[in-house]
Amino acid sequence: MVIKRKFQIICFFCLCVTAATYFFFPPAFSCRAAGDVGIVVEKVDSQENAKIDTCKYCGKLINKGTIHSDEEKIVKEKLQEALTQRSVGYRDGKEKQPYISVLIYRFQERRGGNLAIDKPAGVGLHMHLIQGTVVGRTFVFDEDQKALSQDILQIGKFFKRGGKWITADELAEEGINKGTDYLLEILP
């Protein structure tokens, strides 16, 4: 009986310390009010001859490709929509912390229509959740849509996309939604 009582006291003490720590020292990545997440969208410099480069935020390798002319505007709008759907406020820039930085290194529009194409859409981007100079989380989305006959394991994506070839905008939206969910997991 004495051991059980000591165990209860220790558990209660640990719970109190944890609660006090959270109250007095909030997490580094906290988001409590509208406008708390900054948005920075940029593209890699495609003028360089190197096809393979590294991300300037996380250091991961990126395979640069063709970049659509309005991709920064498109990706920013898709990210704003994703944050709004999740009831997270946003603002431009990284002055206040934390912020989401999106680095676009490939944004290739499909050639063809919904049912037949010459070349599928492809999107490559890194999403980073940054606080100060610390990269808290990184999400990598690098996908070219493939025919079902090339990758039967992706049958779920095939049906989710309506069994058709999608545009780079739609592919980017898919990646941004997945990335937003992943990055925001650590925010309270």
MOBELGI-V138045 format. One record per backbone hydrogen bond with DSSP energy under -1.0 kcal/mol. CO is the residue of the C=O (numbers start at 1). NH is the residue of the N-H. E is the energy in kcal/mol with one decimal. If there is no record, write none. Layout:
# MOBELGI-V138045
<<CO	NH	E> <CO	NH	E>>
This chain:
# MOBELGI-V138045
<<1	5	-1.9> <2	6	-2.2> <3	7	-2.5> <4	8	-2.1> <5	9	-2.1> <6	10	-2.4> <7	11	-2.4> <8	12	-2.4> <9	13	-2.4> <10	14	-2.5> <11	15	-2.3> <12	16	-2.3> <13	17	-2.4> <14	18	-2.4> <15	19	-2.4> <16	20	-2.6> <17	21	-2.5> <18	22	-2.2> <19	23	-2.2> <20	24	-2.8> <21	25	-2.4> <33	36	-1.4> <37	91	-1.7> <38	100	-3.3> <39	93	-2.1> <40	102	-3.1> <42	104	-2.8> <51	64	-2.4> <53	62	-3.0> <55	59	-1.5> <60	55	-2.8> <62	53	-2.4> <66	107	-3.1> <70	74	-2.2> <71	75	-2.9> <72	76	-2.2> <73	77	-2.2> <74	78	-2.3> <75	79	-2.4> <76	80	-2.5> <77	81	-2.3> <78	82	-2.3> <79	83	-2.5> <80	84	-2.3> <81	85	-2.5> <82	86	-1.1> <83	88	-2.8> <84	87	-1.7> <89	37	-1.1> <91	39	-1.6> <98	38	-2.0> <99	130	-3.1> <100	40	-2.5> <101	128	-2.8> <102	42	-2.6> <103	126	-2.3> <104	44	-2.3> <105	65	-2.2> <106	124	-3.1> <107	68	-1.2> <108	122	-2.5> <111	118	-4.0> <111	119	-1.5> <114	165	-3.1> <116	113	-2.6> <119	111	-2.9> <121	145	-2.2> <122	108	-3.3> <123	143	-2.8> <124	105	-2.4> <124	106	-1.7> <125	141	-2.9> <126	103	-2.7> <127	139	-3.0> <128	101	-2.6> <129	136	-2.7> <129	137	-1.1> <130	99	-2.4> <131	134	-2.3> <134	131	-2.6> <137	129	-2.4> <139	127	-3.0> <141	125	-3.1> <143	123	-2.7> <147	150	-1.3> <147	151	-1.1> <151	154	-1.7> <152	155	-1.1> <154	158	-2.1> <155	159	-2.1> <156	160	-2.3> <157	161	-2.3> <158	163	-2.7> <159	162	-1.5> <167	171	-2.1> <168	172	-2.8> <169	173	-2.3> <170	174	-2.0> <171	175	-2.1> <172	176	-2.9> <173	177	-2.3> <174	178	-2.0> <175	179	-2.8> <176	180	-2.8> <177	181	-2.0> <178	182	-2.1> <179	183	-2.9> <180	184	-2.4>>
